[in-house]
Each structure stands twice: as C-alpha cells, then as structure tokens.
C-alpha cells in the first residue's frame, strides 16, 4: 500500500502540468484578453481627453507601444515558451503578478484565503457531523414520521440552489426583519470590537451564508448515508449477526455502519475543494470577498495570472483530496488493499 500512495504522489506533478497547460493555452486563444482590453482602454482614454481626431483616425497604438504591452503581458513569446517560463516561476514559489491589482498573485490569494478557509472548514465539518448521524437515524427510522418529515426538508433544500436561497434569506431575514446583516464577512468596526464582540459579529455574519453553503452537500451526503446503510441492513451478514444474538444496535454500529461509510469516504476528496473554491454566486450575493468571487472577477477582468493561481491551488487540493479519500477507504474497509 505504501508503494501505491508513493506512486499517487509522484503522479501529482504531471497531472498538474496537464491541467495548467490546458488552461494556460485556453487563456491565450480566448478573445478579449488583457492585451485587447489595454488597447481598448488606451483608445477610450484618448477619446475622453479629446486627442482623437475626427473619424477615429490615429487612435491605434504605435508599434513600440504595442510591443511594450505584449512584453508586459507576456504575449511577446510563443505560448509554450511563456508556459515554461510560468512553470519555472511556480517552482520557485512565484505565481506571477496580477494585472488588475498590480500585486503578486500570492498576496492577492493570501488576503482571501482566511475567508474561504473559514467557510470551507465549517461547511465541511458541519456537513459530515450532521449528515452522517441524520442518515443513520433516517435509515433506522425508515418510512416513519421522522424519516418522511426530514426527507421533505432535505429535498426542498436540495431542489433550491444555494444562491437562490441566499437571495430569499437576505430579503426576509436581513432586509425585512433585520435580524442579520445584509452581507460582508465582518462589520466595518470589527477591529475596534472586543474579543467576545468580534466572535459574535463573525457568527452573526456567517449564519445565512453557511445555510446556503450547506444545503446542497448536506442533502447529498445525508441521502447517500441513508441509502447505503439501508442496503447493508438488508444484507445477509446483518441478518446472520442478529440471528446469532448480536443486538440490532451493535449490528448497525459495528458492522453495517462501517461498510456504509465507504461511499462517504470516496467523496471526501471532492468535498475538500470547498476549502478554496467556495461558490462565487453565494459570495457575490453576500458580498464575501473569498476565492469564488476572486475567481469570477479575475475571469471577467482577464486577470490570467490570478486565474492560473486559483486553478493551480484548486487542482492541487483536489488531487491531494483524492489520495486522502483512498487512504480513508483503505482504513474503513480492510478488504481493500492498494497495490
């Protein structure tokens, strides 16, 4: 098993190379790139300053200016050469410099990392801490009032997208009832508050966004837990264990539960990307300056260094998460042996 995981870690660099190469080449061929935007902004500046002539003549940049722009944005070299140059900087810990913020990409990402890490960790912990016990309860109480009532709310939450639910929650609880703030990660006077007030202010701003983050993954994980536990409870080995005198509670917790956790473990690697990816729609609605909103604005602004930095980190986290999922599956099911 050790050799298997060593091979998995060795495969991470070439996989990252393939992912980032594809994205890098896409950024070179899509229209409206940073070079075109810079030319358009230069022309608009000329028009607004009154230096443009009638009929739009003499509005084009000179060859020297165009060459400087190409060199600044890295378009003066072939795409593959620019990609090799970018990889060389990444190996040294440099993700480039943002076109929009004129700052190193690491600094731009680092400013938003605590926000995404906060929501990602809480969402991940609450999803498994609530979904697994609720899924067990629904399986044991199958077709009872508890199961039916909880299923109604679960499927209602799953059917409503998180960003739609966010707009409704803001309209009702923030705008009309004024129980929660309209958005933001913290209040403007957060730095002047005491430690207890800071904690309350942070929780006060987090309630509505966390509800929106939880609805989708919460429903899927709960029903996945319930359905697989039901399948295992109907298996022959459970009936045999009960027939030999094992109590139903022990049969569930010591036998069926462990096998039912296998599909939960396999999806852990995908859910771990919540630590950085977030949801740009939810972050836009609640005005949360996290990774999701940063990625969306970077795409719109054609800030390709930031886009590449986010893709690189998200892909790395996903690959590591998949390895963690394999390790969890091997820990839960001793029959599985990776070779």
N, C-alpha and C positions, 0 to 999 in steps of 0.2 A: 504493500500500500504506500510505503514511503516513496518508492520509485515512481508510482503513479502521480503523486502530488508534485514531485520534483519536475516531472515532465510537464505537468499542467502549468507550473510557474515558468518553465522555460518557454512555453508557447505564448505567454503573455506579450513579450516584446514584438514578435512577428504579427500577432493579431492586432496589436495597437498600430503597427506600421500600416497594415492593410486598411484599417478603419480610417486613420487620419489621412492616408494617401487619397482615398476616395473622396473624403470631404474636402480636402485641400484642392483637388482637381475641380470639384464642383464649384468652389468659390472662384475659380479662375474663368469659368465659362458662363456663369450666370450674368445676365445683363444688369446694368445699374450698379456696378461695383464702385469702390471708393474713388477710383480714377475718374470715372464718368461724373460722379457726384461733385468732386472737386472742380472739374471743368465747368459744370453747370453753376455751382456756387460762384465761381470766378466771373462767369458771364453775367449772372444776376447782380453781382456787386458793381460791375461796370455799368450796367443799365441803371441801377439806382443812383450811382454817382454822377450820371449824365455824361459819361465819357464815350458812350456808344454812339455811333453815327447812324444816320437815317438808313432804314432798310436793314439794320442789323449787321452792317459791314464792319470789318476789322474787330470783331468780337472774339475771334479764335485766339487761343494762346500761341505764343511763339514756339518754335521748335525747342529752344533752350528751356523755356518754362515747362513745356510738356515733358522733356527729358528729365528735368528735376522732379516733377511729380511722379513719373514712372519709377525713378530711383528711390524716392521716399516711400512709396507703397510697395516696392519690391517687384514691380512689373517690368523692370528693365532686363530681366533674365528669363530664360525658359522656365516653364512651370516645374519641371522635375529638378532643375538646379535650385530653384527657390525652396522647394520642399526639402531637399537635402540640407540646405542651409538652415531651414527652420528646425529640422530634426537635430542638427548639430547644436543649436541653441537650447533645445529642450533637454538634451542630455546634460548640459551644463546648468540646468535649472532655470533657464530663461525662456518664457513663453512668448516673448516679443513685447511690443509696445502698442497700446490701444490707440486706434485712430481717433476715436471720439473723445476720450478722456485725456489723451496725451500722457498717459502714465503706464508703467509696466503692468502687464496683464496680471501678474501675481498680486500686485497691490489692489487692482480692481476686484479681483476674485476674493482676496482676503477680507476686504471690507464687508462683503456679503456672506461670507462663509458662516459666521456665527448665527446669522438669521436662519439660513437653510438648515444648518446642523441642529438648531433648537427645534424647529418644526419637524424635521425629519426624524430625529431621535424620539420625540414624544409620540409622533404618529406611529412609528414602528413598534414602540413598546406598548402603547395602548391597543394597537391592532391585535397583537398576539395575546396580550394579557386579558383582553375582553373576549375576543373571538373564540379562542380555544375553550375556555370554560363554558361559554354560551353554546358552542357547538356540541359539547358533551351533554349539557343539560337538554338541548333540543333532541338529541338522539335518544337519550334515556326517556324523555317525556314525549316521544314521537306520537303525533296525532292527538295530543291533549290540548287543553286551552293554552297552556304555556307555549307550546310549540306553534300553534296557529296564530296566536296574537303576536308573538315575536317575529314570525315569518312575514306578517303584514308590514310591520315597520321596517324589517330588513329589506324586503323587496321594494318598498317605497323609497328607501334611501338609495338603493342600487339603481332604480329607474330614473331618479333625478340627478343630473350631472352636478358635480360639486360647485361649479361656477354659477349655475342657475340657483342652487340652494343658497349660495353666498349672497346673491342679489336679493333674494327673498328675506334672508335673515337680516341683512342690512336695512332693508326697507321697514321691517316690522320692529326689530329689537333695538336698532340704532337710530333710525330716523324718526319713527313714530313713538316708540316707548322710551327711547333714550336710555336704555339700560346698559348699552355697550357703546364704545367709541365707533366712529364711522370708519376708521381704518388706521393704518400705521402699525409699526412694531412696538413703539412706546410713545408716551406723551412728549410734548416739546420740553416740558420742565422736568424730564426724567432725571437729569443729572443733579438737580437740586433737591431731590426727594431723599428721605431716609431709607435705610435698607429694607425695612418692612414695607414701606410705601412703594418702593421700587418693585418688590416681588408682587405686590397686589396689582400694580399698574401693568406689569408684564402679563400676568394671568388674565387681567381684565381685557387686554387687547388680543389675547390668544384664543379665547373661548370660541368665538364664531369661526375664525379660520380653521381651527383644529376640527370642528364639526364637519366642515367641508372637506378637509383632507381625509377624514376617517370614513366617510360614507361608502366610497367605492371599495377600497381594500377590505374594510370591515365586513361588508356583506359577502364578498367572495370567500374570504378566509373562514367565516363562520359556517357557510353552507358546505364548503369543502371539508371542514372538520366533521360536520354532522353526517354527511353522506358516506364518507369513508368509515366512520365509526359504526354506522348502521350496517354497512356491508360486512364489517368484521364481527359484529354482534350476531349476525345471521350465519356466520361460518361454522363449520363442523367442530373446529377445535374449541370454540367457546362453549358449544353445547356439551362437548365431552368434558370440559373442565367443570362445568356446573353439575353434570351428572356424577362426577367423582367427588362432589362435596364442596367445591370451591364456591364461595358466596358470589352473588351477582356483582357486588361492588368490587371485589377483588378481581373478578373476571374482566371487568371493564378497565380498571386502573392498571392492573399488572399484565394483561395480555392484549386486549383489543386496542387500548389507547396507544400503546407503543407502535403497533402496526399502522394505526390511523395517522400518526404524526409524520409518516414518511412523505406523503404528498405535501404536507405543510413545509417540511424541511426543503423540499426541492424548489419551492417558490421563494424561499428566503433570499436567494441571490438576486432575484428581480426586485423584490421589495426594498432591498438595501440601497438601491439607487435613489430612494426618497431622501437620503441624506444630502444629496446635492442637486437633484433635478427639480424637485418641487413641482408646482403647477403654475405656469405663467398666467393662466386665466384667473385663478384664485388670488395670486399675488397682485394682479392688476386690479381686481375688484376691491381688495382690502388695502391697496397701496402699501404692500410689503416689498421692500427692496431686497429681494433674495435672488437666488440663482435663476429661477424660472423667468422672472421679469428681466433680469440682466441678459439672459439668452435671447429672449424675444426682441428686446430693444437693440441688441447687437446685430441680429439678423436684419432688422428694418434699417439700421444705420450702416449696414455693410461693414461693421467693425469685425473683420475677419480674424484678426489675432485673438480677440476675446472669444469668438465662436469656436476657433480651434482649441483654445484653452479649456473651454467648458466641455467640448466633445472629448478631449483627451482625458480629463478627470472623470467624467461620467463613464466612459468606456473602461477605464482602469478599475473603477469601483465595481462595475458590473462583472468584469472578469474575475476579480477577487471574490465577489459575492457568489459567483457560481462555484468556485473552488470551496468556499465555506459551506455551500449547500451540499456538495458531495461529501464533505467531512461530516456534516450533521447526519446525512443519510447513513453513512457507514457506522456512526456511533449509535444510531437508533436501531438499525437492523443488523445484527451480527452475521446474518446470512450473506450480506453484500461484502465482497472482497474485490477491491480495485487492483488490477494487475497491469 
